[in-house]
Amino acid sequence: MKLFKKFLQYAVGNALVFIVGLVSTPLITRLIMPEEMGKFSMFNSAVNLIIIFGLVGLDQSFVRYFYEEEETSRAVLLKRVTNIALLIGLVVCGGIVLFQKSVSEFLVGEWSTVFIICLIGYLLFSILNKFAVLNIRMQQRAVLYSVANTVLKLTYLIFAVLLYVKLGNQYITLVAASTLSMIVTTLLAVAFDYKSWFAKNKSKIKVTTKELLTYGFPFIFSMSLTWVFQTADKLFIREICGYTELGLYSGAMNIVTILNTCQAMFTTFWVPVAYERLTIDPDAKKFYVKINEIVTVVMMILAIGMIACKDLIILLLGSQYKEAVYIFPYLVFMPIMYTISETTVMGINFSKKTMYHIYVGLISAVANIIGNAILVPFFGAVGAAISTGLSYIVFFAVRTYFSKKFYPVEYPIKKIAFATVCVYIVALYASFNLFNIVIVGLSLGAVAIICLLYRDLIVQGYAFIKEKLDKRKA
């Protein structure tokens, strides 16, 4: 029950983020043309890669060793990893300044000093933000964590609208809004958690800087490969189809990003709980299986619902993005398979075999590159979406395989595979057809099959809810 209450705390906060996303996505896609949106998506892709090198995996080291340190020493650990990451970030930013013309022209097709300034500002504050928010998350301060995420989304929306009035329909409007919202959110996160940052603390930490870097360093390669895996679609679309088609793809991706709120809600809650449970009971494997079953059922049914309603959902983007209706279905696999894999991947991290994240990223990246190379020339952005969806299924399978190798857990793999095939069939048909009776039939059939596969869990869930309602009535 305590676990459920903690989850609800995170859920409420993410619900606010979801609501802000529902408002901001249709508003921004009506203000910004697809071509400019395509350029903005290149900015996002670039910063995501550069931040990986700036962090050098220290965010993962911080999570791994957080609960192994005494409570009084955790602030020291926080400052240690942040200082190292910021120092590396400054070096990276120096490189951007040296090659600013090439960087700017490659990403947005023109040399813009304002773009470079925003890029550097966003990178440095993102590194600080990563640790500020991560520290709040690891303390399991759900309310404050939710406030930080909501402020980031809300200030982005406010700045985007204000800057649109000044700058108009340009990619730089969104770039500048992202940078300003990141700065504001970071400063607030540090201020609200000021004791961790500014209180005098002479405690010593057990883990050495060498151990932090050794644990985190492999994540540079694994996360870089994951970046390739997650960005190959955009690069192929830009090179083969241009910024306008990339903008349509990014519009569909913005809708999926709203669904990412569910992913973030679970992951935020789950990672600290999983590590904490490991320290309490290293063999709590039934617990991990149960969480996996719950997440699988919820995410699969949510995916089917969103695919079935794709024609209505895409209306949120406005008439400029109406062709995104065919791109959307397979992109749903991104948050779905990633979230489910978060319940099965923990064995790699528990065993500290972080090198295996490199293999996961490599295999997934190769799968996506091959898929995009084959499908994008024929189907454009729809082909990229199909390739991305399939690669996320590969991503889940490889993550789970290596995790079970080091921390054997009897996850119901056959059930997950069968449920995935059901969603895949619905997505395949929906990617080439507008809403019709066939989509309704396929969707209802897929939901029925998933409920049948997980009937024991459904029965237990019904009994749990009934018991709680009966107690309220009593």
Secondary structure, DSSP 8 states (H G I E B T S, - for coil): -HHHHHHHHHHHHHHHHHHHHHHHHHHHHHHS-HHHHHHHHHHHHHHHHHHHHHHTTHHHHHHHHHTTS-GGGHHHHHHHHHHHHHHHHHHHHHHHHHTHHHHHHHHHSS--HHHHHHHHHHHHHHHHHHHHHHHHHHTT-HHHHHHHHHHHHHHHHHHHHHHHHHH-S-HHHHHHHHHHHHHHHHHHHHHHTHHHHHS------SS-HHHHHHHHTHHHHHHHHHHHHHHHHHHHHHHHT-HHHHHHHHHHHHHHHHHHHHHHHHHHHHHHHHHHHHHH-TT-HHHHHHHHHHHHHHHHHHHHHHHHTHHHHHGGG-GGGGGGGGTHHHHTHHHHHHHHHHHH-HHHHHTT-TTHHHHHHHHHHHHHHHHHHHHHHHHTHHHHHHHHHHHHHHHHHHHHHHHHHHS-----HHHHHHHHHHHHHHHHHHTSS-S-HHHHHHHHHHHHHHHHHTHHHHHHHHHHHHHHHHHHH-
